[in-house]
Amino acid sequence: MYATEFRWRAVVLHYAYGIPCARVGRIFGISARTVLCWYVQFKESGHVMPGKRKTVPSLPSHVLRFIESYVKSHPCFYVEELQTKIRA
């Protein structure tokens, strides 16, 4: 991950001075696409650092609750047993 100051320098060269992303990328040794992504992020959020990503559970909440209760009641289970119970 790049430092905040490094990202700001690249964005300022493109935004304030109008230097193309490709040239800014060559100056800093990064791709033009990276500079463009940082610039777009700056325009959308006002900052150049990425925010925390929102995590989405891969299973429905009722399945997660079932797994949690099964693990508590069967501490020494095999994964195959749990898979069979979930499918049933």
C-alpha positions, 0 to 999 in steps of 0.5 A: 500500500502506498503512503498517503503523502505519496498518493496526495502528490500524484493526485495534486500533480494531476488535479491542480497542475493538469498533468496527464495521469500517464505522465504522473505515473511515469514520474512516480513509477506507478501506472496511469490507472493507479493515478486515475483510481486515486483521482476518482477516489479523491473526487468521490470521497474527498480523500485518497486513502481507501475506506474500510470495505463492507463485509457481506456474509456469504451465508444467510443469517439463519444458517450462520446461527445454526452453524454456531449452535451446532459447533457449541453443542458438538465441539469435536465435529467433522466438517463432513458431519456439519455439511450433512446437517446443513444439507438436510 
